[in-house]
Amino acid sequence: MDEALRELQKTDEVEVLRPNIYAVRYDFGRITPSMINDYEYCPRLLWVQARLGRKFLTRRSLVALIRGRLLHERYERMLSAAEDVLAEYKIELGDMVGVVDLVFRRNEKMIPVEIKSGVTTRESHVKQLQIYIGLLKADFGYLVYRNKVERIERNPEAAKVLDEIRNVLKSSEPPPVDRGRCRGCPFRSICDIYSK
């Protein structure tokens, strides 16, 4: 754990909010497909994070974040030398900005590839990739985990979640409390303080 914390501190200022709860500065000014994970975990928590300009991390998610970065770096090193591969491909459209891990160029087509460490839900990963597929006007993309690769088809409905996220971030009031979800949430005390 200390190694993961030191690694994150190389790129971010890390605040300790509670034992095993950390925060890093985060720009919520633009919508990103990676916000899907936070939104699906808890819209209210996403709202609180946006108000504070901080992304909250547990000890587990901090370790997963560093593992994910290392996995990304490994893939990017292996593939970035190829002419038909773009690493960290940035897409901007209106108030939305995203960075596709890898993009394979095939003739006139661009095929997005998202590399995941597997900590958040697969459903969030799929939606994020489907948004990139739509933005790049591709028919499909690839979701890469440490031990498997999945081909994911285009789904125009996936982008609707960005409108839901946009509404949460623009709201002056926090989304309603989901008591069932709050019960076991490690961020509950922080959320309770800042969502009033």
ZIQUISUL-V396518 format. One record per pair of residues at least 6 apart in sequence whose ideal C-beta (glycine too) atoms are under 6 Angstrom apart, sorted by the first residue. I is the first residue (numbers start at 0). J is the second residue. If there is no record, write none. Layout:
# ZIQUISUL-V396518
i=(I | I)
j=(J | J)
This chain:
# ZIQUISUL-V396518
i=(0 | 3 | 3 | 3 | 6 | 7 | 11 | 13 | 13 | 14 | 15 | 16 | 19 | 21 | 21 | 22 | 22 | 23 | 25 | 27 | 29 | 29 | 30 | 30 | 30 | 30 | 30 | 31 | 31 | 32 | 32 | 32 | 34 | 35 | 35 | 35 | 35 | 36 | 36 | 37 | 38 | 38 | 39 | 41 | 42 | 42 | 43 | 43 | 44 | 44 | 45 | 46 | 46 | 46 | 47 | 47 | 47 | 48 | 48 | 49 | 55 | 57 | 63 | 63 | 66 | 67 | 70 | 70 | 71 | 74 | 75 | 78 | 79 | 83 | 84 | 84 | 85 | 86 | 87 | 88 | 88 | 89 | 90 | 90 | 99 | 99 | 100 | 100 | 100 | 101 | 102 | 102 | 103 | 109 | 109 | 110 | 110 | 111 | 111 | 111 | 111 | 112 | 113 | 113 | 114 | 115 | 115 | 117 | 124 | 125 | 126 | 126 | 128 | 128 | 128 | 129 | 129 | 130 | 130 | 132 | 132 | 133 | 138 | 139 | 139 | 140 | 141 | 141 | 142 | 142 | 167 | 173 | 181)
j=(58 | 61 | 62 | 65 | 65 | 13 | 23 | 21 | 23 | 22 | 21 | 22 | 58 | 56 | 61 | 53 | 55 | 54 | 54 | 49 | 94 | 96 | 94 | 95 | 161 | 164 | 165 | 96 | 97 | 97 | 127 | 130 | 164 | 123 | 126 | 127 | 160 | 119 | 123 | 45 | 45 | 164 | 123 | 180 | 167 | 174 | 173 | 174 | 186 | 190 | 167 | 167 | 173 | 174 | 190 | 193 | 194 | 54 | 55 | 168 | 186 | 185 | 116 | 118 | 116 | 116 | 114 | 116 | 114 | 114 | 86 | 84 | 86 | 104 | 101 | 103 | 102 | 101 | 98 | 99 | 102 | 98 | 97 | 134 | 111 | 131 | 112 | 113 | 114 | 112 | 109 | 111 | 110 | 135 | 137 | 137 | 140 | 131 | 132 | 135 | 140 | 141 | 128 | 142 | 143 | 124 | 144 | 144 | 142 | 151 | 157 | 160 | 140 | 142 | 151 | 154 | 157 | 157 | 158 | 140 | 153 | 158 | 153 | 150 | 152 | 151 | 148 | 150 | 149 | 151 | 174 | 194 | 187)
